Amino acid sequence: MHAIAIRELRNNPASLTHSLEQNEYVFITKHGKPIGVAVPLTDENLCIGLTRATALQAWRNGDISLGKMAELLHMDKQNLRHLLTLMNLPIIDYPADDVSAEMDFLLAAETA
């Protein structure tokens, strides 16, 4: 995720262009608060819809949780997990180190 202030956009529009050319979405901010989002107009984004494409990219970047993505797509988490699996995307929304630590804790508790 990249954010650009209105002032920066006015003074340096190439920064927005560069991000869009890299297939990144960009939050546009005013006084530090998001007021909009710029999304690249790729064939994929147009085919699946801009809201879905933005939510999917935010998920890939780790910017939103599974719950928030489900809310944006008007899906329940179970169906969303199935969709992500079909797309070969991860369905866990926290770092692999945390998953490993949790598994170690559960295995230790099981043997105790």
C-alpha positions in Angstrom: 0.0 0.0 0.0 1.2 3.5 -0.8 -0.4 6.7 0.3 0.0 10.1 -1.3 -1.1 13.5 0.0 -3.1 15.8 -2.1 -0.3 18.4 -1.9 2.3 15.8 -3.1 -0.1 14.7 -5.9 -0.4 18.3 -7.0 3.4 19.0 -6.9 4.5 15.6 -8.2 1.8 13.7 -10.1 4.5 11.3 -11.4 4.6 9.6 -8.0 1.0 8.5 -8.5 1.6 7.4 -12.1 4.6 5.4 -11.1 2.7 3.4 -8.4 -0.2 2.7 -10.8 2.2 1.5 -13.5 3.6 -0.9 -10.9 0.1 -2.3 -10.4 -0.2 -0.8 -6.9 -3.2 0.9 -5.5 -2.7 4.2 -3.8 -4.6 5.9 -1.0 -5.0 9.6 -1.5 -4.9 11.5 1.8 -5.8 15.0 3.0 -4.4 16.1 6.3 -3.2 12.5 6.9 -6.7 11.0 6.4 -7.6 8.8 3.4 -10.2 10.5 1.2 -9.9 8.2 -1.9 -8.1 5.4 -3.6 -6.5 5.2 -7.0 -6.6 1.8 -8.6 -4.8 0.6 -11.8 -7.1 -0.1 -14.7 -5.7 -3.5 -15.5 -7.7 -6.2 -17.4 -7.9 -8.2 -14.2 -9.2 -5.3 -12.1 -11.8 -4.5 -14.7 -12.9 -8.1 -15.1 -13.4 -8.8 -11.4 -14.5 -5.3 -10.4 -12.6 -2.5 -8.8 -13.9 -3.1 -5.2 -13.0 -6.8 -5.4 -9.6 -6.0 -7.0 -8.8 -3.4 -4.4 -9.8 -5.7 -1.5 -7.8 -8.6 -3.1 -4.7 -6.4 -3.5 -5.0 -5.1 0.1 -5.2 -8.7 1.3 -2.1 -9.7 -0.8 -0.2 -6.7 0.8 -1.4 -7.6 4.3 -3.2 -4.3 4.6 -6.6 -5.7 5.6 -7.7 -8.7 7.7 -9.7 -11.7 6.4 -12.7 -10.3 8.2 -12.5 -6.9 6.6 -12.0 -8.4 3.2 -15.1 -10.6 3.7 -17.1 -7.5 4.8 -16.0 -5.6 1.7 -16.9 -8.5 -0.6 -20.2 -9.2 1.2 -19.1 -12.8 1.8 -18.9 -15.0 4.8 -15.4 -16.0 5.9 -15.9 -19.7 5.0 -16.7 -18.8 1.3 -13.9 -16.3 1.2 -11.4 -18.9 2.5 -12.6 -21.2 -0.3 -12.2 -18.5 -2.9 -8.7 -17.6 -1.7 -7.8 -21.3 -1.8 -9.0 -21.6 -5.4 -6.8 -18.6 -6.3 -3.8 -20.1 -4.6 -3.6 -17.3 -2.0 -3.0 -17.7 1.7 -6.0 -17.9 4.0 -4.2 -17.1 7.2 -4.0 -13.4 8.0 -1.1 -13.4 10.4 2.7 -13.9 10.1 4.1 -17.4 9.6 6.3 -17.0 12.7 3.1 -16.5 14.8 1.6 -19.6 13.3 4.7 -21.6 14.1 4.9 -20.3 17.7 1.2 -21.1 18.2 1.7 -24.7 16.8 4.7 -25.2 19.1 2.6 -24.0 22.1 -0.3 -26.3 21.2 2.1 -29.3 20.8 3.8 -28.6 24.1 0.4 -28.3 25.8 -0.7 -31.6 24.3 2.3 -33.5 25.6 2.1 -31.9 29.1 
